[in-house]
Amino acid sequence: MITRRHLWALAPLAVAGVAGVSFLAMLNRMKTGAFDPHAVGSPMDGKKIPDFTLGGLDGNPGFSSAEIAAQGKPILVNFFASWCLPCVAEMQTLLALSQQIPIWGIAYKDKSAATAQFLQRYGNPYQRLAADTDGLTAINFGVYGVPESYVIDKTATIRARYAGALTDDIITTQLLPLVRREA
C-alpha cells in the first residue's frame, strides 16, 4: 500500500524527472533551431519609442525621441557602458555595422570621462551620442542590461530588441533583413 509518506519521498524524484525531460526538450529545440536562448522578448516590441530627452557627452548635443522620429528611416539605438565587457566585444561589430545603418548610442549610467575614454580606445560607431546617467530612459525602453540594441523603424516604432552583444551572425541573419524590410 502506498502511503502519504511514500508519495512525499517520491516527489523529489518526480520533479527531477520532469526537469530532466524539459531540459532534453529544450536542447532538442536548440539543436533544430526552434529555440534561441538569447532571444529575449520585449514588451516594447511594436510600440512607439518612449518619450525622452537626453543630454550629450563631450560636446555632443545628445538627442531626444522626437529627433529619432524625425529621421524617417530605420536606425539602431544601442545602450552601452564603458564598464561593460560585452560592450567592448561588440564595438568592432558596431563599427562595421555603422556603414550600413545609422547607430545612435546611449551611454547607460556612465561617467562622461569614462565614456570618452572607452570610445577613444575602442572606436566610435555612433552618429549621435547621449547620456542616460540616471538610467530612466533605459528603464522606459525595457533594458535588462548592457549592451542592448533596438531597431527603430521610420515611424519611431520598436521593431526588434537584441539583448547582449551583437554578433556578425545576428546582424546578417536577423538585423539587416529586418532593416531592409522596414526601409
Salt bridges, closest charged atoms under 4 A:
GLU67 OE2 - ARG128 NH2 2.97
GLU148 OE1 - ARG161 NE 2.88
ASP153 OD2 - ARG159 NE 2.76
GLU182 OE1 - ARG159 NE 3.65
